[in-house]
């Protein structure tokens, strides 16, 4: 199976899963996703600060 086919299958499964979720479950999932994205972003900011301080 090609990578694009795998991605398409995963995307379709994610869409089906989100349609089966209750609205409250979707809100909680979005909240957790947002927290994770913020942590990843903040880790990048902190890393760049450390790199620039060493110069």
MIPA-975481 format. One record per residue (C-alpha): residue number from 1; residue in three letters; x, z, y. Coordinates in Angstrom, 2 decimals, m for minus. Last residue first. Layout:
% residues N
<pt><seq>NUM</seq><type>ALA</type><px>X</px><pz>Z</pz><py>Y</py></pt>
...
This chain:
% residues 55
<pt><seq>55</seq><type>UNK</type><px>25.50</px><pz>20.60</pz><py>32.45</py></pt>
<pt><seq>54</seq><type>UNK</type><px>24.34</px><pz>23.50</pz><py>30.27</py></pt>
<pt><seq>53</seq><type>UNK</type><px>21.34</px><pz>24.19</pz><py>32.50</py></pt>
<pt><seq>52</seq><type>UNK</type><px>20.07</px><pz>20.63</pz><py>32.00</py></pt>
<pt><seq>51</seq><type>UNK</type><px>19.96</px><pz>20.99</pz><py>28.20</py></pt>
<pt><seq>50</seq><type>UNK</type><px>18.25</px><pz>24.41</pz><py>28.33</py></pt>
<pt><seq>49</seq><type>UNK</type><px>15.57</px><pz>23.11</pz><py>30.70</py></pt>
<pt><seq>48</seq><type>UNK</type><px>15.03</px><pz>20.05</pz><py>28.50</py></pt>
<pt><seq>47</seq><type>UNK</type><px>14.46</px><pz>22.28</pz><py>25.47</py></pt>
<pt><seq>46</seq><type>UNK</type><px>11.99</px><pz>24.49</pz><py>27.34</py></pt>
<pt><seq>45</seq><type>UNK</type><px>9.98</px><pz>21.45</pz><py>28.45</py></pt>
<pt><seq>44</seq><type>UNK</type><px>10.01</px><pz>20.02</pz><py>24.94</py></pt>
<pt><seq>43</seq><type>UNK</type><px>8.87</px><pz>23.34</pz><py>23.44</py></pt>
<pt><seq>42</seq><type>UNK</type><px>6.13</px><pz>23.47</pz><py>26.08</py></pt>
<pt><seq>41</seq><type>UNK</type><px>4.80</px><pz>20.07</pz><py>24.98</py></pt>
<pt><seq>40</seq><type>UNK</type><px>4.75</px><pz>21.11</pz><py>21.32</py></pt>
<pt><seq>39</seq><type>UNK</type><px>3.04</px><pz>24.39</pz><py>22.19</py></pt>
<pt><seq>38</seq><type>UNK</type><px>0.47</px><pz>22.57</pz><py>24.34</py></pt>
<pt><seq>37</seq><type>UNK</type><px>m0.24</px><pz>20.07</pz><py>21.56</py></pt>
<pt><seq>36</seq><type>UNK</type><px>m0.79</px><pz>22.95</pz><py>19.12</py></pt>
<pt><seq>35</seq><type>UNK</type><px>m3.14</px><pz>24.76</pz><py>21.48</py></pt>
<pt><seq>34</seq><type>UNK</type><px>m5.10</px><pz>21.56</pz><py>22.09</py></pt>
<pt><seq>33</seq><type>UNK</type><px>m5.44</px><pz>20.95</pz><py>18.34</py></pt>
<pt><seq>32</seq><type>UNK</type><px>m6.66</px><pz>24.52</pz><py>17.83</py></pt>
<pt><seq>31</seq><type>UNK</type><px>m9.29</px><pz>24.10</pz><py>20.56</py></pt>
<pt><seq>30</seq><type>UNK</type><px>m10.34</px><pz>20.69</pz><py>19.22</py></pt>
<pt><seq>29</seq><type>UNK</type><px>m10.82</px><pz>22.17</pz><py>15.74</py></pt>
<pt><seq>28</seq><type>UNK</type><px>m12.84</px><pz>25.06</pz><py>17.20</py></pt>
<pt><seq>27</seq><type>UNK</type><px>m15.02</px><pz>22.65</pz><py>19.18</py></pt>
<pt><seq>26</seq><type>UNK</type><px>m15.50</px><pz>20.42</pz><py>16.13</py></pt>
<pt><seq>25</seq><type>UNK</type><px>m16.52</px><pz>23.42</pz><py>14.03</py></pt>
<pt><seq>24</seq><type>UNK</type><px>m19.12</px><pz>24.42</pz><py>16.61</py></pt>
<pt><seq>23</seq><type>UNK</type><px>m20.52</px><pz>20.88</pz><py>16.64</py></pt>
<pt><seq>22</seq><type>UNK</type><px>m20.89</px><pz>20.96</pz><py>12.84</py></pt>
<pt><seq>21</seq><type>UNK</type><px>m18.40</px><pz>18.86</pz><py>10.93</py></pt>
<pt><seq>20</seq><type>UNK</type><px>m19.55</px><pz>15.97</pz><py>8.74</py></pt>
<pt><seq>19</seq><type>UNK</type><px>m18.92</px><pz>13.39</pz><py>11.47</py></pt>
<pt><seq>18</seq><type>UNK</type><px>m15.41</px><pz>14.78</pz><py>12.00</py></pt>
<pt><seq>17</seq><type>UNK</type><px>m14.64</px><pz>14.33</pz><py>8.32</py></pt>
<pt><seq>16</seq><type>UNK</type><px>m15.86</px><pz>10.74</pz><py>8.33</py></pt>
<pt><seq>15</seq><type>UNK</type><px>m13.69</px><pz>9.93</pz><py>11.36</py></pt>
<pt><seq>14</seq><type>UNK</type><px>m10.66</px><pz>11.59</pz><py>9.77</py></pt>
<pt><seq>13</seq><type>UNK</type><px>m11.20</px><pz>9.63</pz><py>6.55</py></pt>
<pt><seq>12</seq><type>UNK</type><px>m11.38</px><pz>6.36</pz><py>8.52</py></pt>
<pt><seq>11</seq><type>UNK</type><px>m8.16</px><pz>7.20</pz><py>10.36</py></pt>
<pt><seq>10</seq><type>UNK</type><px>m6.39</px><pz>8.09</pz><py>7.12</py></pt>
<pt><seq>9</seq><type>UNK</type><px>m7.49</px><pz>4.78</pz><py>5.53</py></pt>
<pt><seq>8</seq><type>UNK</type><px>m6.32</px><pz>2.81</pz><py>8.57</py></pt>
<pt><seq>7</seq><type>UNK</type><px>m2.99</px><pz>4.64</pz><py>8.57</py></pt>
<pt><seq>6</seq><type>UNK</type><px>m2.50</px><pz>3.93</pz><py>4.87</py></pt>
<pt><seq>5</seq><type>UNK</type><px>m3.36</px><pz>0.27</pz><py>5.37</py></pt>
<pt><seq>4</seq><type>UNK</type><px>m0.93</px><pz>0.02</pz><py>8.28</py></pt>
<pt><seq>3</seq><type>UNK</type><px>1.81</px><pz>1.60</pz><py>6.17</py></pt>
<pt><seq>2</seq><type>UNK</type><px>1.35</px><pz>m0.96</pz><py>3.42</py></pt>
<pt><seq>1</seq><type>UNK</type><px>0.00</px><pz>0.00</pz><py>0.00</py></pt>
